[in-house]
Amino acid sequence: MKLEHYLPVIATKPRAVKNALVVRKLPELYQKLRVMLCQKEPEGYREYAKILLLNLEFNFEDVLLAIEESFKSGYIGLEYIRQILISKGLKSNTQNQGSTPTTLPKLDIPVDNPSKFNYLIGGVPA
């Protein structure tokens, strides 16, 4: 069983994480996270499901290390785990597929003379 196959269902039905065998077979750190987050109903299930969905964006090992680091710091949650992954410069799987650009395009925007806009406030046009 592969987690990636179950993630689309988990995305639409977050409470499925409670009984999904594939989730129960994840490493102990995921189990600890599941128990901790799912105590907060119903948002805990959603947040845990979103953390599992990070495995679609990033490598499984990297997500696991980020979860471990979040437990060490005491800040446990989706945004903190995602920030750890981003701050370490880990590449997401979507970037590796080339679906998102790695650099921003260079835009040349002409700058106009601001005195042209004096007529808007009743001044004399340039």
N, CA, C and O of each residue as an XYZ file, in Angstrom:
504
protein
N       0.851     -1.182      0.000
C       0.000      0.000      0.000
C       0.891      1.237      0.000
O       1.866      1.325      0.745
N       0.533      2.173     -0.844
C       1.301      3.407     -0.922
C       0.429      4.575     -0.491
O      -0.736      4.678     -0.875
N       1.013      5.444      0.307
C       0.293      6.603      0.830
C      -0.217      7.493     -0.301
O      -1.316      8.038     -0.214
N       0.579      7.640     -1.364
C       0.204      8.533     -2.465
C      -1.128      8.137     -3.101
O      -1.857      8.993     -3.602
N      -1.444      6.846     -3.081
C      -2.693      6.381     -3.680
C      -3.907      6.786     -2.853
O      -5.002      6.937     -3.396
N      -3.728      6.960     -1.561
C      -4.835      7.271     -0.663
C      -4.999      8.765     -0.404
O      -6.028      9.193      0.119
N      -4.014      9.547     -0.758
C      -4.058     10.984     -0.449
C      -5.220     11.722     -1.101
O      -5.778     12.610     -0.457
N      -5.626     11.420     -2.334
C      -6.803     12.120     -2.879
C      -8.078     11.884     -2.065
O      -8.890     12.796     -1.904
N      -8.253     10.674     -1.556
C      -9.428     10.382     -0.730
C      -9.318     11.097      0.610
O     -10.297     11.652      1.110
N      -8.131     11.080      1.183
C      -7.911     11.750      2.467
C      -8.123     13.257      2.326
O      -8.591     13.912      3.257
N      -7.782     13.800      1.169
C      -7.973     15.241      0.948
C      -9.452     15.602      0.982
O      -9.818     16.665      1.482
N     -10.306     14.728      0.455
C     -11.738     15.040      0.428
C     -12.460     14.569      1.680
O     -13.495     15.127      2.044
N     -11.926     13.550      2.343
C     -12.550     13.016      3.556
C     -11.494     12.903      4.653
O     -10.947     11.822      4.871
N     -11.200     14.006      5.345
C     -10.123     14.006      6.338
C     -10.313     13.011      7.481
O      -9.329     12.530      8.042
N     -11.539     12.699      7.831
C     -11.754     11.750      8.924
C     -11.362     10.320      8.545
O     -11.316      9.438      9.403
N     -11.084     10.098      7.278
C     -10.643      8.779      6.842
C      -9.289      8.423      7.435
O      -8.930      7.247      7.484
N      -8.530      9.418      7.887
C      -7.214      9.137      8.473
C      -7.341      8.339      9.761
O      -6.406      7.650     10.167
N      -8.480      8.433     10.390
C      -8.685      7.742     11.666
C      -8.593      6.228     11.504
O      -8.025      5.552     12.361
N      -9.141      5.690     10.424
C      -9.210      4.245     10.255
C      -8.424      3.711      9.059
O      -8.425      2.503      8.819
N      -7.769      4.564      8.320
C      -7.044      4.112      7.128
C      -5.825      3.287      7.529
O      -4.978      3.737      8.300
N      -5.755      2.090      6.996
C      -4.660      1.185      7.324
C      -3.317      1.751      6.872
O      -2.310      1.604      7.565
N      -3.306      2.395      5.714
C      -2.060      2.964      5.198
C      -1.523      4.043      6.140
O      -0.309      4.194      6.279
N      -2.405      4.782      6.777
C      -1.977      5.812      7.725
C      -1.463      5.158      9.003
O      -0.499      5.635      9.602
N      -2.092      4.090      9.412
C      -1.669      3.382     10.628
C      -0.310      2.718     10.456
O       0.364      2.426     11.444
N       0.098      2.477      9.223
C       1.395      1.840      8.963
C       2.523      2.857      8.799
O       3.672      2.474      8.580
N       2.209      4.136      8.903
C       3.247      5.170      8.810
C       4.134      5.112     10.055
O       3.743      4.511     11.056
N       5.322      5.724     10.012
C       6.222      5.713     11.171
C       5.572      6.284     12.435
O       4.578      7.009     12.374
N       6.157      5.938     13.565
C       5.618      6.298     14.883
C       5.398      7.803     15.041
O       4.447      8.224     15.699
N       6.251      8.595     14.455
C       6.107     10.050     14.557
C       4.784     10.523     13.960
O       4.148     11.424     14.506
N       4.372      9.935     12.865
C       3.078     10.260     12.262
C       1.931      9.843     13.187
O       0.917     10.535     13.278
N       2.100      8.707     13.872
C       1.047      8.246     14.786
C       0.898      9.203     15.961
O      -0.213      9.536     16.372
N       2.016      9.634     16.484
C       2.004     10.589     17.593
C       1.335     11.903     17.161
O       0.544     12.488     17.901
N       1.670     12.342     15.962
C       1.067     13.564     15.409
C      -0.433     13.386     15.201
O      -1.215     14.288     15.503
N      -0.838     12.221     14.684
C      -2.261     11.946     14.453
C      -3.053     11.988     15.753
O      -4.109     12.617     15.823
N      -2.544     11.322     16.775
C      -3.247     11.301     18.060
C      -3.348     12.712     18.625
O      -4.399     13.107     19.129
N      -2.270     13.465     18.543
C      -2.247     14.811     19.104
C      -3.224     15.743     18.374
O      -3.981     16.473     19.015
N      -3.208     15.718     17.042
C      -4.043     16.633     16.279
C      -5.517     16.216     16.248
O      -6.406     17.068     16.274
N      -5.770     14.924     16.193
C      -7.154     14.463     16.062
C      -7.943     14.575     17.360
O      -9.150     14.330     17.368
N      -7.294     14.934     18.439
C      -8.018     15.209     19.679
C      -8.808     16.505     19.559
O      -9.819     16.693     20.236
N      -8.332     17.400     18.684
C      -9.039     18.664     18.422
C     -10.009     18.422     17.270
O      -9.616     18.488     16.105
N     -11.240     18.150     17.578
C     -12.216     17.870     16.513
C     -12.876     19.141     16.065
O     -12.988     20.046     16.893
N     -13.325     19.308     14.842
C     -12.980     18.533     13.647
C     -11.741     19.064     12.954
O     -11.241     18.441     12.017
N     -11.243     20.195     13.396
C     -10.102     20.812     12.701
C      -8.839     19.962     12.754
O      -8.015     20.041     11.843
N      -8.669     19.169     13.774
C      -7.472     18.342     13.888
C      -7.346     17.336     12.757
O      -6.254     17.098     12.242
N      -8.474     16.745     12.373
C      -8.460     15.793     11.263
C      -8.066     16.494      9.966
O      -7.291     15.964      9.170
N      -8.603     17.672      9.768
C      -8.282     18.421      8.539
C      -6.808     18.798      8.495
O      -6.150     18.679      7.461
N      -6.301     19.256      9.640
C      -4.895     19.664      9.665
C      -3.976     18.464      9.451
O      -2.980     18.565      8.734
N      -4.301     17.346     10.062
C      -3.491     16.136      9.869
C      -3.534     15.690      8.402
O      -2.512     15.303      7.836
N      -4.706     15.747      7.800
C      -4.829     15.383      6.392
C      -3.989     16.312      5.520
O      -3.355     15.861      4.566
N      -3.982     17.603      5.840
C      -3.180     18.552      5.062
C      -1.685     18.296      5.247
O      -0.903     18.486      4.315
N      -1.287     17.869      6.441
C       0.122     17.521      6.662
C       0.477     16.295      5.835
O       1.562     16.229      5.257
N      -0.429     15.321      5.773
C      -0.181     14.153      4.933
C      -0.072     14.552      3.466
O       0.711     13.969      2.716
N      -0.852     15.537      3.061
C      -0.816     15.999      1.664
C       0.510     16.673      1.312
O       0.839     16.812      0.134
N       1.273     17.092      2.323
C       2.601     17.646      2.047
C       3.482     16.619      1.345
O       4.439     16.978      0.659
N       3.151     15.336      1.519
C       3.925     14.288      0.859
C       3.749     14.295     -0.652
O       4.537     13.677     -1.367
N       2.730     14.981     -1.144
C       2.588     15.155     -2.591
C       3.517     16.245     -3.099
O       3.960     16.209     -4.247
N       3.807     17.211     -2.244
C       4.658     18.344     -2.638
C       6.139     18.081     -2.384
O       6.994     18.491     -3.169
N       6.432     17.400     -1.287
C       7.816     17.201     -0.864
C       8.096     15.705     -0.708
O       7.171     14.895     -0.663
N       9.350     15.356     -0.628
C       9.740     13.959     -0.415
C       9.305     13.494      0.968
O       9.297     14.272      1.922
N       8.946     12.223      1.067
C       8.454     11.644      2.317
C       9.454     11.821      3.456
O       9.070     12.191      4.565
N      10.736     11.560      3.191
C      11.767     11.658      4.227
C      11.909     13.091      4.728
O      12.110     13.316      5.921
N      11.806     14.060      3.817
C      11.920     15.466      4.208
C      10.748     15.885      5.099
O      10.933     16.615      6.073
N       9.555     15.424      4.764
C       8.379     15.746      5.581
C       8.529     15.118      6.958
O       8.211     15.746      7.968
N       9.006     13.895      7.001
C       9.208     13.216      8.279
C      10.206     13.962      9.152
O       9.991     14.111     10.355
N      11.299     14.434      8.553
C      12.292     15.205      9.308
C      11.719     16.541      9.797
O      12.039     16.993     10.897
N      10.876     17.163      8.979
C      10.253     18.422      9.378
C       9.285     18.198     10.536
O       9.202     19.032     11.437
N       8.559     17.096     10.525
C       7.651     16.775     11.637
C       8.464     16.542     12.909
O       8.091     17.001     13.989
N       9.565     15.831     12.772
C      10.435     15.580     13.921
C      10.967     16.892     14.502
O      10.998     17.078     15.718
N      11.379     17.783     13.624
C      11.889     19.081     14.079
C      10.792     19.905     14.749
O      11.055     20.622     15.714
N       9.572     19.805     14.244
C       8.473     20.555     14.857
C       8.170     20.029     16.255
O       7.833     20.812     17.143
N       8.284     18.717     16.470
C       8.086     18.167     17.808
C       9.176     18.649     18.756
O       8.903     18.959     19.915
N      10.403     18.712     18.266
C      11.510     19.177     19.102
C      11.317     20.633     19.513
O      11.650     21.014     20.635
N      10.781     21.443     18.605
C      10.607     22.868     18.904
C       9.364     23.134     19.741
O       9.278     24.163     20.412
N       8.396     22.214     19.710
C       7.161     22.413     20.463
C       6.068     23.101     19.672
O       4.955     23.263     20.173
N       6.361     23.510     18.448
C       5.361     24.124     17.569
C       4.913     23.070     16.562
O       5.649     22.724     15.638
N       3.715     22.575     16.750
C       3.241     21.488     15.904
C       2.041     21.974     15.112
O       1.023     22.370     15.680
N       2.173     21.939     13.812
C       1.077     22.355     12.950
C       1.510     22.400     11.505
O       2.699     22.373     11.188
N       0.527     22.469     10.643
C       0.767     22.450      9.206
C       1.679     23.578      8.751
O       2.667     23.336      8.058
N       1.360     24.793      9.130
C       2.130     25.935      8.628
C       3.570     25.907      9.114
O       4.481     26.280      8.376
N       3.786     25.465     10.356
C       5.151     25.402     10.867
C       5.949     24.323     10.130
O       7.111     24.535      9.782
N       5.328     23.176      9.896
C       6.008     22.089      9.190
C       6.313     22.505      7.759
O       7.404     22.240      7.253
N       5.356     23.155      7.104
C       5.583     23.643      5.744
C       6.719     24.676      5.723
O       7.547     24.673      4.812
N       6.752     25.554      6.723
C       7.797     26.575      6.782
C       9.171     25.954      6.975
O      10.157     26.436      6.417
N       9.241     24.888      7.761
C      10.517     24.184      7.934
C      10.993     23.649      6.585
O      12.163     23.796      6.230
N      10.096     23.037      5.850
C      10.456     22.480      4.538
C      10.929     23.571      3.584
O      11.916     23.394      2.869
N      10.225     24.691      3.576
C      10.584     25.783      2.668
C      11.884     26.444      3.099
O      12.734     26.746      2.261
N      12.048     26.673      4.410
C      13.237     27.375      4.888
C      14.517     26.564      4.697
O      15.604     27.133      4.596
N      14.394     25.254      4.649
C      15.571     24.424      4.408
C      15.925     24.354      2.935
O      16.902     23.712      2.549
N      15.117     25.025      2.110
C      15.404     25.057      0.684
C      15.107     23.753     -0.016
O      15.651     23.469     -1.083
N      14.238     22.959      0.592
C      13.892     21.688     -0.041
C      12.997     21.947     -1.227
O      12.068     22.752     -1.159
N      13.274     21.280     -2.282
C      12.488     21.470     -3.499
C      11.227     20.633     -3.408
O      11.237     19.485     -2.963
N      10.154     21.247     -3.841
C       8.906     20.492     -3.864
C       8.868     19.622     -5.106
O       9.537     19.914     -6.098
N       8.094     18.565     -5.050
C       7.966     17.651     -6.190
C       7.343     18.352     -7.387
O       7.648     18.009     -8.530
N       6.472     19.332     -7.145
C       5.845     20.040     -8.258
C       6.868     20.891     -8.994
O       6.771     21.049    -10.211
N       7.849     21.445     -8.282
C       8.883     22.227     -8.953
C       9.783     21.319     -9.768
O      10.271     21.713    -10.828
N      10.005     20.107     -9.282
C      10.853     19.181    -10.013
C      10.218     18.766    -11.333
O      10.925     18.415    -12.278
N       8.892     18.802    -11.407
C       8.205     18.412    -12.619
C       8.138     19.553    -13.621
O       7.704     19.353    -14.756
N       8.556     20.733    -13.224
C       8.596     21.852    -14.133
C       7.257     22.565    -14.294
O       7.091     23.354    -15.224
N       6.299     22.303    -13.404
C       4.991     22.934    -13.550
C       4.989     24.375    -13.036
O       4.109     25.158    -13.392
N       5.954     24.720    -12.213
C       6.047     26.088    -11.734
C       7.422     26.631    -12.068
O       8.410     25.902    -11.980
N       7.506     27.897    -12.450
C       8.810     28.448    -12.794
C       9.692     28.585    -11.563
O       9.200     28.841    -10.464
N      10.996     28.416    -11.749
C      11.914     28.545    -10.627
C      12.355     29.991    -10.434
O      12.816     30.353     -9.351
N      12.220     30.824    -11.464
C      12.571     32.233    -11.335
C      11.411     33.084    -11.824
O      10.611     32.658    -12.658
N      11.339     34.276    -11.296
C      10.304     35.200    -11.714
C      10.680     35.837    -13.042
O      11.857     36.107    -13.283
N       9.717     36.078    -13.897
C      10.049     36.721    -15.169
C      10.444     38.173    -14.941
O       9.951     38.820    -14.017
N      11.337     38.684    -15.790
C      11.765     40.076    -15.686
C      10.767     40.933    -16.449
O      10.534     40.730    -17.641
N      10.188     41.883    -15.750
C       9.214     42.774    -16.370
C       9.792     44.175    -16.453
O      10.346     44.683    -15.478
N       9.661     44.802    -17.624
C      10.073     46.184    -17.797
C       8.816     47.045    -17.794
O       8.047     47.054    -18.755
N       8.625     47.760    -16.707
C       7.448     48.620    -16.570
C       7.913     50.060    -16.692
O       8.722     50.520    -15.886
N       7.413     50.776    -17.688
C       7.851     52.157    -17.850
C       7.315     53.031    -16.714
O       6.176     52.876    -16.273
N       8.152     53.939    -16.262
C       7.766     54.867    -15.203
C       7.458     56.203    -15.859
O       8.278     56.764    -16.587
N       6.257     56.699    -15.586
C       5.820     57.944    -16.190
C       6.204     59.124    -15.293
O       6.516     58.948    -14.115
N       6.175     60.307    -15.862
C       6.476     61.523    -15.126
C       5.277     61.850    -14.223
O       4.178     62.058    -14.737
N       5.451     61.902    -12.905
C       4.339     62.138    -11.994
C       3.688     63.516    -12.156
O       2.542     63.708    -11.751
N       4.399     64.459    -12.734
C       3.810     65.790    -12.904
C       2.644     65.776    -13.891
O       1.843     66.710    -13.910
N       2.539     64.739    -14.704
C       1.420     64.612    -15.630
C       0.092     64.471    -14.897
O      -0.962     64.762    -15.460
N       0.138     64.028    -13.653
C      -1.077     63.765    -12.911
C      -1.544     64.956    -12.071
O      -2.508     64.848    -11.314
N      -0.860     66.082    -12.207
C      -1.270     67.283    -11.471
C      -2.673     67.728    -11.850
O      -3.367     68.318    -11.022
N      -3.105     67.468    -13.058
C      -4.434     67.913    -13.480
C      -5.531     67.222    -12.671
O      -6.647     67.736    -12.597
N      -5.244     66.080    -12.069
C      -6.240     65.376    -11.265
C      -6.585     66.154     -9.979
O      -7.694     66.051     -9.454
N      -5.617     66.926     -9.496
C      -5.866     67.704     -8.278
C      -6.065     69.187     -8.591
O      -5.999     70.039     -7.706
N      -6.305     69.468     -9.846
C      -6.609     70.846    -10.226
C      -5.392     71.660    -10.588
O      -5.490     72.879    -10.732
N      -4.255     71.028    -10.739
C      -3.046     71.759    -11.102
C      -2.941     71.929    -12.596
O      -3.841     71.555    -13.348
N      -1.863     72.481    -13.001
C      -1.611     72.726    -14.425
C      -0.930     71.492    -15.010
O       0.029     70.987    -14.426
N      -1.407     70.998    -16.155
C      -0.753     69.846    -16.778
C       0.658     70.205    -17.267
O       0.935     71.356    -17.603
N       1.520     69.225    -17.298
C       2.917     69.446    -17.697
C       3.050     69.543    -19.201
O       4.154     69.728    -19.713
